[in-house]
Amino acid sequence: MKTECDLLIMEIRSLLYSIRHHEVDMDFTVFFTVLSGVSIFVIGQLIVKLVLDPVHDLKKIIGQISHTLIERANIIANPGVPTREVMDETSNLLRKLSSQLHAHLYLIPTYDVTCRIFRLPSKEMLLAASTHLIGLSNSVYSADHNVYKTNARRVEAICDSLGIYIAEESRYPKEIKRCQSKIELA
């Protein structure tokens, strides 16, 4: 016969077993919660570092190109006129921007897909803009009287390739477009 003491011991064992079993379930729940939190954080950081940061940097470079084309417009439009030091500085800056633009193309993984998601210029457009920047960098020294036309077309090609806005009245050739608009108004 079981005594009261034996029944009490059995009851305590049963209670301890259920507590331990519940703690094990709770430990697994905490473990999986922490593991999923860490996994989501790591995946998020990978996306930020491998995709978002390079895309942001590319957009910064496009902004710098836009800024440089405006800031150095007097040198680009009048090649051979400024001092040698100013021409060297402009040439080096344009070449550096071209190199950075080219490099950022390869920093962004699966660029063909990423460019559609983030509305970036296509690979071909980026390479065309890079080529035109090198052309501008080489032409700031030339004093040929027709080089300003080529430079104006290059600036337009760069802006069109990178999605930089140019007002219609700022496009080349200004004189022809003004004459056409006056004729249309008459």
MITIBA-981128 format. One line per 8 residues: number of its first residue (from 1); their letters; for each residue x, z, y of C-alpha. Coordinates in pm, 1 decimal. Layout:
MITIBA-981128
NUM> A> X/Z/Y; ... .
***
This chain:
MITIBA-981128
1> MKTECDLL> 0.0/0.0/0.0; 107.5/-80.8/340.2; 131.4/197.9/577.5; 53.2/192.1/939.2; 421.7/174.9/1012.2; 461.4/-140.1/802.4; 165.8/-303.3/976.4; 311.2/-216.8/1315.5 .
9> IMEIRSLL> 648.8/-363.0/1217.4; 482.9/-682.6/1096.8; 288.4/-708.3/1420.6; 605.2/-661.7/1627.4; 789.3/-926.8/1422.8; 503.3/-1170.3/1470.5; 502.1/-1101.8/1843.9; 881.1/-1145.4/1869.2 .
17> YSIRHHEV> 862.6/-1471.8/1673.8; 599.6/-1613.6/1907.1; 799.3/-1503.5/2213.0; 1116.6/-1665.5/2078.2; 933.3/-1983.1/1983.1; 777.0/-2002.6/2328.7; 1118.4/-1946.9/2494.2; 1266.8/-2231.0/2291.4 .
25> DMDFTVFF> 990.6/-2464.0/2412.2; 1045.2/-2340.2/2765.3; 1423.0/-2390.0/2738.4; 1370.9/-2751.2/2626.7; 1127.3/-2809.0/2912.6; 1375.8/-2676.1/3167.2; 1658.0/-2875.8/3008.6; 1461.6/-3202.7/3015.0 .
33> TVLSGVSI> 1345.5/-3137.4/3371.9; 1701.9/-3082.5/3491.1; 1830.1/-3378.7/3289.6; 1565.1/-3613.8/3430.1; 1633.6/-3489.9/3785.0; 2007.3/-3549.6/3750.0; 1946.9/-3891.2/3590.5; 1717.3/-4001.2/3873.4 .
41> FVIGQLIV> 1971.1/-3880.1/4130.9; 2256.9/-4069.6/3961.5; 2051.2/-4389.3/3929.8; 1944.8/-4358.8/4293.9; 2304.4/-4316.5/4407.9; 2412.9/-4617.8/4201.7; 2144.0/-4830.8/4366.3; 2242.2/-4706.1/4712.2 .
49> KLVLDPVH> 2616.7/-4758.2/4662.9; 2604.3/-5084.8/4467.9; 2315.0/-5262.4/4642.1; 2180.9/-5103.9/4959.9; 2513.1/-5020.7/5128.7; 2660.3/-5371.7/5077.2; 2334.9/-5531.0/5202.7; 2343.6/-5306.1/5509.3 .
57> DLKKIIGQ> 2709.3/-5393.0/5570.0; 2631.6/-5767.1/5543.8; 2356.1/-5729.8/5801.6; 2603.3/-5545.9/6026.4; 2849.3/-5836.2/5993.8; 2574.4/-6084.0/6086.5; 2499.8/-5867.2/6390.3; 2868.8/-5863.8/6484.9 .
65> ISHTLIER> 2881.0/-6242.7/6454.5; 2580.6/-6273.0/6686.0; 2746.2/-6036.3/6932.0; 3077.8/-6221.1/6920.4; 2918.2/-6563.0/6970.5; 2750.9/-6434.7/7287.1; 3046.2/-6229.5/7411.2; 3298.3/-6510.2/7352.6 .
73> ANIIANPG> 3067.7/-6798.8/7451.8; 3275.1/-6877.6/7761.7; 3588.5/-6922.5/7550.6; 3410.3/-7118.5/7275.9; 3243.3/-7350.3/7528.9; 3564.4/-7403.7/7730.9; 3841.6/-7429.5/7471.9; 4196.4/-7457.1/7595.6 .
81> VPTREVMD> 4109.1/-7313.5/7939.2; 4159.0/-6934.5/7896.4; 4499.7/-6772.2/7858.5; 4683.3/-6799.9/7529.1; 4631.0/-6428.7/7464.6; 4250.9/-6456.9/7505.4; 4238.7/-6766.1/7282.4; 4447.6/-6589.3/7014.2 .
89> ETSNLLRK> 4222.8/-6284.2/7028.0; 3907.0/-6495.6/6999.9; 4049.0/-6707.2/6719.5; 4156.1/-6399.8/6521.2; 3818.1/-6232.7/6572.9; 3624.0/-6539.8/6454.9; 3852.8/-6577.4/6152.5; 3814.0/-6206.9/6068.1 .
97> LSSQLHAH> 3433.0/-6231.5/6086.8; 3440.2/-6539.0/5863.6; 3651.4/-6352.7/5608.0; 3423.6/-6048.0/5615.3; 3115.3/-6265.2/5574.8; 3273.9/-6438.2/5277.7; 3384.2/-6107.6/5122.8; 3041.0/-5947.7/5154.2 .
105> LYLIPTYD> 2892.7/-6231.7/4954.6; 3086.8/-6104.9/4653.5; 3025.3/-5734.0/4718.2; 2651.0/-5766.7/4661.5; 2569.3/-5782.2/4288.6; 2349.8/-6071.6/4172.4; 2343.3/-6212.1/4524.6; 2098.4/-6491.0/4439.7 .
113> VTCRIFRL> 1831.1/-6234.9/4346.4; 1925.1/-5975.5/4606.8; 1911.6/-6227.2/4892.6; 1546.5/-6300.8/4813.1; 1450.8/-5933.7/4794.5; 1621.2/-5839.2/5122.7; 1558.3/-6172.7/5298.1; 1927.5/-6249.1/5339.4 .
121> PSKEMLLA> 2069.6/-6598.4/5394.0; 2131.8/-6793.8/5073.8; 2481.2/-6818.8/4929.2; 2513.9/-7177.6/5054.7; 2407.9/-7077.6/5407.5; 2654.3/-6787.7/5411.1; 2939.2/-7013.2/5301.5; 2840.9/-7277.9/5560.0 .
129> ASTHLIGL> 2841.6/-7015.1/5835.5; 3180.8/-6891.6/5718.0; 3317.8/-7247.2/5728.5; 3181.6/-7305.7/6079.8; 3334.7/-6976.9/6198.6; 3675.1/-7095.3/6073.2; 3616.7/-7426.9/6252.5; 3539.6/-7241.2/6575.7 .
137> SNSVYSAD> 3844.7/-7024.3/6530.3; 4064.6/-7334.4/6501.9; 3904.3/-7516.0/6794.2; 3944.6/-7254.4/7068.4; 4290.9/-7395.7/7140.1; 4188.0/-7760.4/7175.3; 4152.6/-7895.9/7528.2; 3984.5/-8218.8/7413.4 .
145> HNVYKTNA> 3692.4/-8302.7/7642.4; 3450.7/-8354.1/7349.1; 3533.8/-8037.6/7155.7; 3275.2/-7834.6/7348.9; 3002.6/-8050.4/7190.7; 3139.7/-7984.3/6843.5; 3165.6/-7613.8/6920.1; 2806.6/-7603.3/7047.1 .
153> RRVEAICD> 2689.3/-7765.5/6724.0; 2897.6/-7520.1/6520.7; 2746.4/-7222.6/6703.1; 2397.5/-7359.0/6633.6; 2484.7/-7417.9/6267.8; 2616.2/-7061.0/6234.9; 2304.7/-6916.5/6395.6; 2072.1/-7132.9/6188.9 .
161> SLGIYIAE> 2257.0/-7045.0/5867.4; 2247.0/-6670.6/5931.9; 1898.7/-6652.5/6080.3; 2019.4/-6563.4/6430.3; 1762.5/-6666.6/6689.4; 1856.3/-6924.6/6954.0; 1602.3/-7014.2/7219.3; 1509.4/-7381.9/7222.9 .
169> ESRYPKEI> 1640.7/-7424.7/7578.0; 1979.9/-7287.9/7469.7; 2029.3/-7549.3/7199.8; 2257.2/-7851.3/7236.5; 2230.3/-8094.8/7414.6; 2059.5/-7915.9/7700.8; 2043.9/-8215.1/7935.4; 1861.5/-8442.4/7692.0 .
177> KRCQSKIE> 1606.1/-8176.5/7602.0; 1541.3/-8096.8/7969.1; 1487.9/-8465.7/8046.3; 1251.4/-8502.6/7750.0; 1047.5/-8199.8/7853.9; 1020.7/-8331.7/8212.3; 905.0/-8670.7/8082.9; 643.8/-8503.6/7860.9 .
185> LA> 515.6/-8298.1/8155.3; 475.7/-8608.8/8375.2 .
***
